[in-house]
Amino acid sequence: MKQLSHLFLILLLFPLIGFTQPDTLATKMLSPEQMQKDFNYLRRMLTETHPGLYRYLPKEKMQIKLDSVYQLLNKPLPFYSFYKSVLSVVADVRCAHTNALPTADLNRYIGNIRTFPFFLFPIDNNLYVIFNGSTDSQITLGYQLVQINGRSSESIMQTIKKHYWSDGYIEVSKNTALQGGSFCLFYYTLIERPDQFDVTFKDLNGNLYRSTVPAQKYGVTERAYTKNKINQKANQLYNQRHKQPWRLSFPADVPATALLRFDGFGGKGMTTSETARLGMKKFMDDVMKKIESKKCTNLIIDVRSNSGGWDIQGVELFTFLMKQDSAVRYYQKMHAITDSSEFLTYSDLSADDRKNLKQELKKEADGTFTLRQEVTAELQPQLPKANRFKGNIYILQNERSFSSAAEFLAACKTYQVGTLVGMESGGAYEGGNGASFIHVELPKSKIQIGSPLVYYSNATRGQFQIGRGTIPDHIVAVEPSDLVNNYDRQLEFVKKLISKKQE
């Protein structure tokens, strides 16, 4: 069974699209019969295949929730009203890997709709401008959104977050839906689809600034992000792309320290679990040699905004950082609730994968199917590498550290690998759901549903609150002034910890 964790479908910036057509979904009406058929299809798929459907909400309460939504589908509704109902169900599953999108062809869809022309970033329950893609050249980096078309930013955020998917009770992870292209998409699908926006901002001095800007094709907005002169500073600060997703550096302002950045867990040519593991091992072997040659006694690992990827890469990285001399478990258990559902044909499992399920899964007395330890390296006890780093380790994390990155953080906290700094992670400390995924289209509305097949139990221990992410040892939040000043408050906090330890 493949161990490639689900990568979030909602990107910060959507690709440019060259064609334009009207949004036919805006005028589409669905009959009660159509919605009921779709809803029953969704319900059956979740009930038959979703391993974490009752992880946070008991079966009885989940069934009551599903029944209550179904009972509201008794009169014709616009497409987006039904989509909102579907999202409410998805959000109540409390799984960051279960999602609903208005259509399977998201790129074409984004290319056809006219959306809010600003790239926003959430900080402390407020929204701040990073890029201005509108026709108003006064609104710049650091402006705070107050309202749109008479709706307060607070009420807009509440509506979007209420309908967005996330693990357990991790409210800060829902900020992903409020950033960049995600905000534009969810404002359009959940709030309104106007031709123009009457906006109110607070400028850098706290003064109110009002303007009216037209809704725009996303391609137009994205081009303006890079070409508008008002975005010059923002582009210098936040639009720098790195050739390599994994990067080692040595900060000049703190001695004997290495900084290791992971944008994600994946890489070119890493198409299987084994090639992914070997890719990480080769990289880390090289890193260890360079760190040793520099005589570094401190190592900073940065997995902020790392949305995951290959589980095995998080495991392999962990073995280069372990404090224990003997083997430990990274994951405790993984299980599915089916080995034969017809919905498996809509999954990312190949025909050969599906044939092998009977051998890879062990049926338990409770009806679940446990993934056999011998068929997956992730479930086996993990031994420390002989060339592991033995100095002081500091790990940077935030609410956008998802999926396999969140599992890596959970293991690091459980086994006290180092000092964790930043914000609560975006994945549940006890484990989430993932590995392989089903993608189905609801028959009548054509809404696209993504759903995981495997329930993860991390090898966490000690006292913790179920449904919360990995809590850092030091909570350090980004502040609004950091955006304008390009100040990395979390990294600077770690540097101060290192300097204090060296005194």
Secondary structure, 3 states (H helix, E strand, C coil): CCCECCCCCCCCCCCCCCCCCCCHHHHCEECHHHHHHHHHHHHHHHHHHCCCCCCCCCHHHHHHHHHHHHHCCCCCEEHHHHHHHHHHHHHHHCCCCCEEECCCCHHHHHHHCEECCEEEEEECCEEEEEEECCCCCCCCCCCEEEEECCEEHHHHHHHHHHCCCCCCCCHHHHHHHHCHHHHHHHHHHHHCCCCEEEEEEECCCCCEEEEEEECEEHHHHHHHHHHCHHHHHHHHHHCCCCCCCEEEECCCCCCCEEEEEECCECCCCCCCHHHHHHHHHHHHHHHHHHHHHCCCCEEEEECCCCCCEEHHHHHHHHHCCCCCCCCECCEEEEEECCCCCHHHHHECCCHHHHHCHHHHEEECCCCCEEECHHHCHHHCCECCCCCCCCCEEEEEECCCCCHHHHHHHHHHHHCCCCEEEECCCCCECCCCEEEEEEEEECCCCCCEEEEEEEEEEECCCCCCCCCCECCCCEECCCCHHHHHHCCCHHHHHHHHHHHHHHC
